[in-house]
C-alpha cells in the first residue's frame, strides 16, 4: 500500500489536472479519492464526502452499485474490447437497439464514440458531409449560442460560446454564426416571452442573412451547463425546432449533460416534444462507470451516406474504443435500472423537494439567482444582487465556497461564482438535505453573510 505522502508527492510531480490552475494546486493539500459508496466518495484517509456533482455530472445510480458492478464483471469474463471497425460485438448491438427504443421516434441509427466532445464532433461532421451528399456543399456554417459549451475538441470549441474557455484557440477554430442577444433569461424575470422572442429573432436573422449556407443549429436543450446553468425560456426549444424545419436546416441537440433523467424526464427534448436530426449523449450513458458516448440520427441522414465503395460516401470517422463492450454492457444495465425501478416516476417527489429547498437560498444576502431544472441547479453568487454586481473573478468566491463545503463533507465544483448542484439521481431526501445544508452554510461563511 502506497502511503498518502507518496501519493501526494507523485500527484504534484507527475499529474496535470484538467481545468485547474496548477500553481494553486501545488500549494494545496489534494483530496485523493480511493473508493465510493452510494452517493459518497471516500478519500485515502477514510473521510466521506457527498458527491454533490455526480463526479462531473456522470454518476446516476450511485458509486459501487451492485447491479452495475455485476454487469461489468460478467462482461469482462467474456471480452473487454473488440473493434467496431468492420466487425461488431453483442453489447454494442443490444445497446444500439435500446437507445433507438428509448430516444424520440425517428432517431434510428447509432454512432458510438467516447465522450461528449466526440459525440458532438461526430454530429458536426455528419451534418457537414450530409449536405455534400445532398449536393448542397455551400452549407458549411453552424449556428450556435452565447454561453454554449459542447466540449474541448476543435469542432466542439468552434460551436462554443464561453470566451474564457475558447478565445485562446480562436485561430484554430472554424467559422460559425454565434447568436447573441441582449440579455440572459432568469426564472425570476417577468419578461420570459420578450427574452424568448429576442433570441428566436436573432436566430432567424442569422438564417436569413446566411440563407442556404447553414448546415445546422446546435444547442444544449433547456439548460446550458458549463455556461453557468443558464435556463432557456419555456417554449424556446420547440419554436427553435420549428425554425430549423422552416429554413430546411438540421437541428443538433447536445444532451450530454441533460440526458438520463437530469431534467426530470429521460431527455430534455421530451419536455417540449422535440425530435432533433442529430442527438448527442454521453456522461450518464454508462452511469459514470466508463467513457461512452453516442450520436443518434435519422434514416434520411444515414441513407445519404450509402453508396458504392468507389463513391466515397463513407463516413470516415471512428475511435479506437468505439462501442466498447464493457461500457455498452454497463450502459444496458444502467437503462435496465431506470426501467426496473421506475426511477423517473419515483424521482419526482425528490425533484420537488430539491426545487423547494433551493428557494431558501434567496435568504442569503449574496445569492443573486437560483436556477433549477430537474436535478440540476446553479446558485449564482453576487457581490451585490440588487445591482447585479458580480464578485470579481480573481476573488475566487465560488472556489472558496467549494473548499469550505469540502471541510463540511461535500464535493462540489463551481462555474466561476455559480455553485453547481447535480447529485446522483439515487440520492435520498435525507442525504440531499445534508448536501443542501452544507452548501447553504458554506455560502454564508465565505460571503460573511450576517443573516440568520
N, C-alpha and C positions, 0 to 999 in steps of 0.2 A: 504494500500500500504506500503510495507516494504521499508524503506529508504536505500539509497546507502551505508551508513556507516555500517549498519547492515548486508547487503548482503556481503560486502567485508569481514567483520569480520567472518561471518559464513563460507564463502568460505575458508578462510585461516585456520579456526579451523577444518572444517569437510571434505573438499574435497581433494582427491589425484588425481591430473591430469595426464593423460597419456603422456608418452614420455616427461616428464617435470621434471627438477631438482627443487624439491620443495623448497630447500633452496633459490634459486634465486627467485622463485615465491613469497615466503613470504616477500621478500624485495621490491616487486614491487607493483604498483597500477594496479590491473587487469581490463581488459576490459570485462564488463558483458553485453552480448547481450540480448536484450529484444524482438526485432522483426526484420522482414526483408521485404523488398520491392524490387522486381525485382533482380537486381544484387547488391543491397546494404544491408548491415547489420547495424542495429541501436542499439546503446547501451542505458543503462538506463538513461544516461544524454542527450539523443537525438542526439548524434554525429553519423554521417553517414560514412560508410566505404564501398568502393567497395570490394566485396568478390573475391579476386584475386586467391583463391584456391578452389572455389566452395564448401566451408565448408568440407574440407578434400576430395575433388575430387568427391563429390557425386551429387552436385546440377546441374541440366541440364537446366531447363527452367526458373530459377529464383525463388526467395523466394516468398511465399504467392501468388502462381499462381492461378488464379480464377478457371481454369479447374481442376487442381489437388485438390484444396480445395473442389470443388463441388463433385468430385468423392469420396473423403474421407468422407464428410458429408453424402452423400447418402448411403454409405455402413454402416456407424456407426448406422444409423437408422434401419438397418436390423440385423446385428450381428457384434461384434468386433472380436471375436475369437471362433473357434471351432477346435478341434483336427483333424489332418490328420492321426493319428494313428488308422487305422481301419475304418475311416469314410472319408468323403470328404466334400468339400464346393464349391460353384459356382464360385467365383473369381479365386480360385486355379486351377480349371479345365480350365476355359477360358484362363487364363494366360499361362498355360502349352501348350495349343494348339497354342497360339500366338507365344510363344518362339520357338516352333518347326518350325513354318512357317517362322520365322524371322532369324533363325540361318542357317549355312551351311547345305545343304542337307545330310541326313543320321543321324543327331542327333535327335532322335525320342522320347527319354524318358527324363523326367524332375524330378529331386530330389531337393526339396526345403530345404534351411537352412536359417541362419540368417545374415551372413556377409561373407566377403572374406575369412577369415581364415577357417570358417566352410565349405565353398564351396570347398576349397582345401582339407580339411580333408576328406570330402565325396569322392572326386575324388581319393585320395590316397588309401582309404580303399576299394573302389570299385575295383580299379585296382589290389590291393593285393589279394582280395578274388576271383576275376575273375580267376586269374591263378591257384588258388587252385581248382576251379570248372573245369578248363580245364586240370587238372591233371599235372600241371607244378608248384608244390609248391615251387620249388627251385628259382622261380622268385620272389625275395624279395627286390631287390635293385632298387632305383630310381636315375637316372642321373639328376643332377641339376647344376646350374651355379654360378660362382663368381658373387657377387653383386646382387644376386636374393633376392627378398622379396616376400613371399607368405602368410604372416600373423604371428601371435604371439602365436598360439596354438602349442602344442608339435610337431605334424606332420608337420605343415606348417613351423615351425622353422627348422625342420630336413632337409628340402629341400631348405632352405635359404642359402644365401652366404654373409651376412653382419656381420662381426665379432663383431662389436661394439654392435649389437643387440643380437647376438646368442651365442657368446662364453661363456658367464656366465652360460648358461644352457647346455653346451656340454655333460655333463654326463647323462642328461635326454633324449637326442636325439637319434633316431635310425640311424643306419649306412646307408650311401648313397655314391654315387660317385659324388663328386663335381668337375666339369670340370673347369680347369683354363687354360688360355692361356697367352702369354707373354705381351699382350697389350690390350688396350681398343680402340675400333673404335671411331673416331671422324669424323664428317662430313667434316671437313677441310682436312682430311688425303687424300693423293693421293693413298694410298695402300689399298683401300677398299677390293679388291679381295684377297690380301695377308692375311688381317685380317680374312676375312670370311673363307678362306681355312684353316687357322691355327686353328680356332675354330671348324670347321667341322672335321678336322683330330683328334682333341683332343676328340671329341665325339665318333668318330669311333674307336679310340684306346680303349676307355672305354667299348664300346660294344664288341669289340674283346676280350679284356682281361677278361671280365666277361660274355662271351657268354652263353646264356641260363639262365642267372641269373637276367636279367634286367626286372623289372615289367613295367617300364615306364620312359619316359623322360618328365620333366616338365619345362616350361619356361613362361615368360611374352613375348608375341609376339611383335616384332618391337621395344619396348622400355621398359627398366627396370625402374620402378618408384622410389621407395624409395632408390634404389642403387645410385641415382644421375641423373635420367632422361638420362640414357645411351642408345644410339641407337644401333640397330643391323645393320650390313651391308645389303644392298639390296640383296635379294635372299637367305639370311641365313635361314629364316623360311621355305621356300619352299624346300630347299635342306636338311634341318634337318628332315622335314616330310618324305622325300624320304628315308633318312637313317633309320628312325624308321620303316618304312614299310619293307625295305630290311632286317632288322635284326629282324623282326617279334616281335616288342615290341609296347607298347601303347604310344601315344602322348597325353600329357595333356597340354592344354593351359589355362593359368590364365589370363582371360580378365576382371578381377575385376576392374582394373583401365582403361584399353584401350577400353572397350566396350562402347556402346551407344554414338557413334559419336565422341569420343575423338581424334581419329586419322584421321578424315575426312570421314571415312566410318563407318557403324554401328559397324563393328567388325574389329579389326586389322588384323585378319587372312584373310579377304577378299582381302587385298592388294596383297597377294601372292597366292590367290586361294587355301588355305589350309583348309581341314576339319580334325579336331582332333578326337581322340577316346573319349576323355573326355574334357568338356568345362565348365570353371568356370566363373560365373558372379556375381556381387553384386553392390556396390557403386551406379552407375547411374540407376540401375534396377527400384527402386522406386523413382527416380528423387530427391533423397536427403530428402525424407519425412519420411520414416520408414525403419527399418532394414529388409532387404530381400536379399536372395541370391539363386542361383540355380546352379546345376551341371547337365549338359546335357550329354547324352551318346547314343550309338548306339544300335540297336536291338540285334546285336550279343552279346554285353556285358550284356545287360538286360536279354536276354534269358538264359544266363549261370546261372542265379540266380533262374530260375524256377525249381520247383520240388515238390515232395510230402512233406507235413509238416514234416514228420519224417526224411527227407533227410537233414534238417538243412541248406538248401541253402539260406535261408532268409538273406537279408542284415539287420543285427541287428544294426541299427543306426537310430537316429532321434533326433529332437529338439522339445521342448515344443511348440514353436511358428512356427513350420514348416507350410508353406502355409497359414500364417495368412491372413484372408480375407481383412482386412483393407489395408495391404501392397500390396496384389495382386490387389485390386481394383485401387489403385493409380498407380501401375505399368502398368496396362492396359491403363489407361488414358495417362500415360507418352508415351507409344508407339503410342497411337492414335494421340497425338500432333505431333510426328515425321511425321506421315503419312498425317494428315490433312494439315500441314503447309509445307510439302515437305522440311523439315528442313535441311536434309543433302545437298540437292542441293542449297538451299538458303544460306547455311553457307559458301560455297566455296569462295566467294569474301572476307569475313571476315577472313578466314583462310589465304588467300594470303596476305592480309593486315597485319595480325599478323606476318607472316613469314618475310615480307619485313621490317617492323618496327624493328623487333628484330635484324636485321643485323646492325642497328645503334649502338647497344651496344658495338660492337667491337671498336668503337672510344674511349671507356673508357679504361684507362691505365691498370686497374686491372681486366678486363674481359678476361679470358683465353679461354673460349669456350662458344658458344651458341648452344644448341641442341634443335631442333624443330621437332615435329611430330604431324601434325594436330593442335589441340588446346591444346597441352601440350608443355611446354618449360622448359628448365633448363639453367640458366645463371651461369656459373661456375666462381667464383672469385678466383684470384690467387695473391699472393704477387708479383710474377714476371712471367708473362705469357711467356716471351721469353725463360726462362729456365724451364718452367713447375714447378715452385716452389710454393707449396700451402701456404696459410696462416696457421699458427699454429692453431691447433684445439682450444686451450684454449683462443685464442683471440676473438672467437665468432663473427667473422666478419659477417657471414650470419645472425645471430640473431640480431646483431646491425642494419643491413640494414632493416630487417623487423620491428624493433622498430621505425626506422626513417620513414619508409613508413606509419606506423600507425599514426604518428603525422601529416602526409600529407593526410590521408584519404583512406588508403588501408590496408586490412588484408592479410598478407602473412605468409608463414611458410617455413623456409629453410631446406634443407638437408645438414647439416653441412655448407659448404660455397658455396653451389649451391642454387640459388634463384629459387624457383618453381613458374611457372605461369600456372594456369589452371582455368580460369574463367568459369562461367556458359556459355553454348553454346549460349544462347539467348542474350548475351551482345551485345550492339550496337557498331558500329565502334567508335563513339564519346566517349562512356564510356571506350572502350578498349584503345583509345589514352590517356585518362586521367590516366588510370591504368599504362600504359607503361611510361608515363611522370613521374609519381610518383616513379616508380621503378628506372628509369634512374637517376633521381635527388638524390634519396636515396643512390644509389651505389656511386655516385660521392661525396656526402657529407661524407659518412662513410670512404671511401678509400682515402679521401683527394686528389682527382683527380683534378689537376690544369687545365686540358684540357677544352676548350670551347665547 
